[in-house]
Amino acid sequence: MIVSYNVYMKVNDVIILGAGASGLMCGVFLPKNLDIVMLEHNEKIAKKVKISGGGKCNITNVSVSANNYDGDELALEYAFEVFSKEELLKFLEQNGVEVTLRKGRYYFCKESSQEVIDLLHVKTKHIKKYLQHQINQVTKKEKLFYIETNKGVFCAKKVIVATGGKSFSSVGASDIGLKIAKDFGVKTKEFTPALVGLTVQKEQFFFKELSGLSTYVHISVADKILKEDMLFTHKGLSGPAVLSASLYWKKGEISIDFLPNHTIEQLVKNSKKLLSSTLPLPKRLSKALLEAVGVEDIFCSKIDEKTMKKLQKLHCYTFAPAGNFGFSKAEVSKGGVLMSELNPYTLESLDISGLYFIGEVVDVTGELGGYNFQWAFSSGVVCAKSFVV
């Protein structure tokens, strides 16, 4: 697309591409004397925030550290130093947004995600927001950036790319941020589905027959152990533990401890019941797992050493998933602009002066539980505070 740039075109100080969590929070903290424009392809701001967490937005977590992410440790630690979960919660509280704690770990909006959206909207009223503006291309001529949209061309001294990832196509998610980066020669990693259910191979097809059952497990994958509920579905496995495990699983095996709070020896000792009745699991699951590890549903008093050895597999049921449920079911996208291409203290491109990348478009992805919103908010603040007027 060839555009004839008007020499009289208004030159904005900053243009933020995307009105999601990272872009809006960045706008809140940018110096107020800057002339700022925000371009958003949707008809409303923060549409992904709106539908997240069942409409209540899992804002952050009780415990936040670089260990909860797949991404550059230095950048993560610095981001949480600049804008920690405590500062995020204080920011919300001071501005009248009540949060509630679930399961002792997860912070949600008390009433609705609209509360945090309204706050971010009010706090960015000084920013000119152009909705339903589809970004086609970003170019740079001399020291100015030109953003070509379906409704005209905008010009700015600096551009902040906060366009998110590919998950949630229902709200128009796309990989435009990666396209922008590639056009400038900034290295990226293609988006892949993350925080997503896992499909199973033929040997684990019995999982599908357990669809609807859930149980608390520990899942070991790579060097991580994810501790939460797992849900059996007609496609395979889902639930919080599996979604977080999918972040670290590339290929190969994972291991599930179905009895993380017990030992099989303690459970069967002195029990006069059948094995399936002794295991603290849904009965259908108990029977299916016993069959999977090659153990008959016998009375506990008849368990011999050979049987006990097989039962130990319930603490480390190991298998290789076939794949995942894909972008249509993914909570977030893994991949993005490589952190090695950015200044971790500003999130500005090392090679393209004035070009910044924040939020999900960067190759930083958190586990399930508010971690990705925390990164979105923190990265937005890191970028904003690097602007010196």
N, C-alpha and C positions, 0 to 999 in steps of 0.2 A: 504493500500500500504506500503510494507516494503522496505526501502531504506538503502543500506549500505553506511554510510557516510565516505567519503574519508578524512583521517586525513590531507591530503595536500590540501584540498579544500580551495579556496580563501575565506577569511573572510572579508566581506564588513562592513564598519561602519554602514551604513543604507541602507535598502531596502524599497522603496516606492511601494506599491501595487496599481497600477492604475495610468494612465496618463490622468486624467481628470482635472477639474478646481482646486480642492483642492490639489491633489497630485502635480501638476505642480507648483502652487503658493508656496506650502511648499518647493519644491525643489529650487525655486528662493531664498528663505530666509534662507535656511540651511547654516551653515558655509561652506565656499568654500574649506577648507582644509580637509573636510571629504570625504571618498571614498563612493560614493553613486551610487546605482543601482535603476532603475525604471523598473518594470515589467508591461506590458500592453497586454491584450488579443487581442485587435484589431490590424489591420495592420497599423493604423495611431493613433496619439495622439489626445485627446480631440474631439472625434467624436460627443459626445453629445453637447459640446459647439458649434461645427460647425453648427448643425441643429437648435439650439435653437433660439427663437425670430425671426422666419422666416428667419434664416440665418444671423441675425444681432446681436444676443446675448444681451438680456436685462441684462446688467452688474450689475446695482444697482438702487437705488431709491433715490429721493430727501430727503425723510424722512425715516430714518432707526432706529428702536429701538426694544427692546425685545418685545414690544407690538404687533409687526407685525409677531410674530412667535408662534408656538406651541412648547415649549421647555423650558429648564431650564433658568430662568431669569438671575441668577448669571453668568452662563457660557456665555450667549449671551452678557450681558453688558460688561464683561471682554474682550470678543473677539472684540467688536466694539471699545473698548478703545485702544486695542493693534493695530488694523488695521481698522480704520473707513472708511466710504464711501468717506470722503474727502481725506484720504490717498490713497485709491484705485484710485480715479480719478487723483490725483497728480502723482501717479506711472505710470498710463497710459499716461498722458500728457507728462511727462518727457521722456517717451520712444517712443514718436511719434504716439501714438494711439489716433485718434480723436474720441470723443463721441458726440452724439447729444441727445437733450432732447425732448421727446415726451409727449404730453398732460400735459406739465409742471411738470411731475412726474418721468417719466421712462428714464433712461440712456441706450442708445444703441450704439453699434459701428456705426460710421458714414457710413462706406462703407460696411463692411462685418465682420462677426465673425472671419474670417481668420486672421484679423489684430491682435486680442488679442492672437490667437493661435500661430501666428508667433512670437509674443513678448515673450510668455512663453517658446516657443521652444528655441529661441536664449538665453534667460536668464538661461536656464537649459542645455546648451551645455556641461557643465562640468560633467553632469550626464550621465552615461551609460544607454541608453534606450534599452530594449529588447522587441520588438513588437511581436505580435502573440505568446505570452507565456501565456498559460492558467494555472491559479493557481489551483492546485488540493488540496493542504493541507499545513498547516503551523504547525510545531512542534517546541518544544524547548527542547534542551538537555544541561543540566548544564547551562551555560550562553549564549549559542548561539542558534539562530533561524535557522531553515532549511525550505526553501520554495520549495516544490515539484511542478514542472510544467510539462507540456507535452513535454518540451524540455530539461529537466534536473533539477538538484537541485542547489539552491543557498543558501548561508550562510551569516548571518549578526549578528552583535551585537544588532541591534535594527530594528524593523519593524514598518512601518507606513501604516496602512490600510486605503486606500483612494479609495475603490472599488465601491462607489456609491450605488444606490438602484436598484429596479427592474423595474422602469419605463423606457420606450424606449428600449424594447427588440430588436428593429430593429438595435440597435448598440451594441447588446450583453450584455445588462444590466442583472445582476443576483443578487442573495442573497449570493454570496460567502463570503462577509464580515461578514454576520451573522453566517455563518457556521464556519468561523475562530474563531469568538468570542466564540461561543458555545463550540468548541473543547477545549478552554482554560478555560471554566467555567465562562466566562463573560456573565452576564445577558443581554438579548435583548428583544425587542418587535418586533413581526413579522411585516414585511412590509405590508402596505395596500395602495391602490391607493389614491393619494391626488392631489389637483389642477385638478379636474376632473369634468365632467358634472354629473348632477343628473337626475336619472330616476324618473318617476312620477307614482302615483297610478291612478286607474280608474277614480276617481273624477276629476283629472287634465289632462285627456287624450286630452282635448281640446287644451292644450298647443302645442301638436304635430301638430295640424292642423294649427298652426301659424308659422310653421317652416320657418326660414329665416328672421323673424322680430327681431329687437333688440330695446331696450329702456333703458334709464338710470334709475336705481333703487337704493334703499337702502335695503339690506337684513340683517335681524337680526337673528343671530344664536348664541346660548349659550350667552355669554356676549359681543359679538362683533357685530358691524354694518359695513358691507362692502358696499362701495359706488362706483359703476362703472356701465358699460353697462351689460345687460343680453341678451342672445341670445336664442330664441326658436329654437329647433331642432326636427327632426323626432323621436329622442330618448327621449327628455324631455327638460332640461334646460342646457345651457352652457353660455359662455361669461365670461369676467373677474370677475364680481361680484360673479357669481355662483362658479367659480373655487376656488376663495379665501374662499367662504363660505363652500365649501366641506372640507376644512382643519379642520374646527371646528365642523362640523356636524358629529355626531355619529349615532344617531337615534332620532326619535321624530320630532317635528315640527320646521319649520323655518317660518319667516314672511317677506313678501315683501311689501315695500312701492312703489307703482307704480307712485306716484305723490310727490316725495320728495321735490321738489322745489316750491310746491304750497299747498294750502288748498282747499279742494273741495268746501267749502263755497264761497271762493273768486272767484273760477272759474265759478260757476254757477250764481253768483249774477249779476243781470241785463242783463244776456245773453238771447238773443231771439232765440238762435239756439237749435237744438236737443242736447241731452247730448253727444252722440257719436261724434258730431262735435265740442263740447266745450272742451272736454278733450284733452290735448296736447299730444296725443298718436297716433300711427298709427291707422287708422280707424278700421281695422279688429280687432286690439287688444282692442280698446275701446268697440266695440260691444260684443266681447267675454267676457270681464271682467264684463260688465253690466249684461250679462246673468248669469255669474257665481255668482254674488252677489244678483241675484234675482230682478233686476231693469229693467223696460221697457225703451226702448230708446224714452223717451218723451221730450217735450220741457221743458227747464230749468224753465220756468215760472210756470210750473205745479208741481214742486217738493214740496212735503209736508214733514212734520217732520219725518214720518215713512220712507219715501224714502231716506231722507238725512242720517238717521241712517244707512241704508244699504250701502249707498255710502261711508261712513266712512271706510268701509272694504277695499277700494282701497288703503288706507294708511297702512293697516295691513292685507293683504291677507295671511292667515295662513294655512299651510298644511304640511303634513309629506311626504317627498320624499320616494320613494320605495327603492332606492339604488343609485349606481353610475355606470358610463360607464366602469369601470374596468381599469386594468393596461395598456391595449392597447391604451387607450386615456389619461392616466394620465401624467401630466407634471413631477411629482416627486413622491417619495415614502415617506409615513409617517411611523414612527417606526424606529427601528435600535438599536444600542448599547445604553443602558440606561446611561444617564449622571451621574447617581448616582454611576456607576461603574468606572468613570473616574475622574482624577484630572482636575477640570475646568480650571486651570491655565496652564496646559501642554497638556491635552487630552491624557495622559498616563493612562493605566489601573492601578487601585489602587492595584491590586493583582498580575499582571504579569509585572514585571519590564522589560522595554524596548519595550513594545507593545503599540502602539498608534492608535487611531481611529479619523479620521477627515472627514469633509464634510457630504454628504448625508447618509453615513452609520451610522451616529450618530442620535439619536432620537431627532433631531431638524429640524423642517420644517417651512418654511416661506410662506407667502401669495404670490399671483401672483404679479410680478412687479419688478423682480431683486433681491428679498430678498434671494433666495436660492443660487444664485451666490455670493452674498455678504457674506453669511455664509461660503460657500465653501472657498472663498479667505481668509476670516478672520480667520477661524479655521486652515487653512494651515499655516498661519503666526504665530498664537499662538503656534502651535506645533513646528515650526521651531525655533522660538526665545527661546524656552525652552532648546535648545541644547547648552550646554556650553562646549567649547573645552579647 
